[in-house]
Amino acid sequence: MKRVVFLLLAGVSGTASVFGQLSKKEKIDSLMNAMYRRGEFTGAILVADHGQVIYENAFGLSDRKKQIPFQTSTQEYIGSISKQFTAMGIMILKDRGKLRYDQSIRDFFPELPAFTQGVTIKNLLYHTSGLDVFDDFPDMTEKDVLNILVKQNKLRFTPGEKFEYCNAGYSLLGQIIEKVSGEGLNAFMTENIFRPLGMNHTEVNEISHRNTSRAVGYDMFGNVSDYDSFMGGNVSVISTVGDMYLWDDALYHFKLVSAETLSEAFAMSNEEMKNRALLLQDNMFGDKSYGFGIWIAMHKGKKDFFHDGAFAGFQSYNERITSDHISIIELSNMRRCDVYGVREAIVNILENKVYRLPKISGAVWLNKKIAVDGIEAAVSAYREFRGTDTANYDYSEGQLNSYAYILLRGGRVDESIKVFKLNTELFPNSFNVFDSIADAYEKAGNKDMALKSRMKALELDPTNEYEKEQVKALQAK
């Protein structure tokens, strides 16, 4: 059991080049120590190269109030990476002849509206269902998800037409596993996946036996952001980096389902469904498409499987680069940790390329400035600060937007509106920033500004059905 590494907070380092003759392990350690010193990573990480673990370590505290160190054996929510296990559960039942991928979800949930008849299990697996998309809330359950879907007025699009990430679909898949197997989701997963693979520190958190020893979640500014989720197949798995590596290794050896079944799961949905709309572009990975519970891209001519997970104060990432049998597993109890930036640096290290430290969120600078000078002075100063030191800071739209939502959910509504407003000034052609500030205006009870913001968002994206519905709802009030 490896213990946490504690280091004194040091200054920000810019570029991290290849240091002399350091080994890959030493370079990764240098990277992760720098991330920890900058306050940008707490949690555990495991890296394997050519099928051998070359780095495993933990940083910071799993519980800051109790001063409990984060260890490599610390359990933490893996968020949407849970979908990989849910997909495997469905595959196991398919192999046993208990269900078909082309079955309608109404075979299992007849209470769903008749217009969902055309939605199949495969649509849920591929995120092509057209089911509702909505935010989670603390202690949200499978039943809560189903109750929302029962009240859905229409599908968001024709099933199979396009990709739209839908957490509700994987919650339904978890419930299908329960209905078909006659077992609770944790019992089924433990018996058929976790125990056979030796994943003894992995479980589906269930309200009947809530895990109380897992890591506590925090936001990027150190505030507690910690709650449970009982949506089952969507985000409710708790695990460790070591157990996640066992999972990674098992997928090379067809231990749970047939090679044919696993091959179908690892096929890109755009090819399987013969629909180019399911092939998406990614700045880091290039062309990508969804498989069964996993993103799929290409690296050195072979498939690269990856996924991240995030809710409350938890952030996670796992990747399998099959060309070089590389595995990268990150579990952080600090939301907004740049897991993709860490991933990019590690891949460069493993491929003997120059790497850079991930950029610091500009929101970190803004948050410190607000604490010292207040919101008005901080926003004004940010306008001047933005654009300086671009090598080390990330001033993107998403950084401010995420920070504004942290303020909003923390009850600091007026401050969140000011940050959202700043984002609309800096990114006036973004649909998302106007949709987001509308959320804040609604929470503040300012219907007129909320409607005005949503109308602007709709002007920027006239085909957005969600925004059309939000505008109609505000106009009807």
Helices and strands as residue ranges (DSSP letters): E 4-5, H 24-37, E 43-49, E 52-59, E 61-63, E 68-69, E 76-77, G 79-81, H 82-95, G 105-107, G 114-116, H 121-126, H 142-150, H 167-181, H 185-189, I 190-194, E 203-204, E 237-239, H 241-250, H 259-265, H 269-272, G 276-278, E 280-282, E 286-290, E 295-299, E 302-311, E 314-321, E 326-332, H 339-350, E 360-361, H 362-373, H 375-385, E 393-394, H 397-409, H 413-426, H 431-443, H 447-460, H 465-476
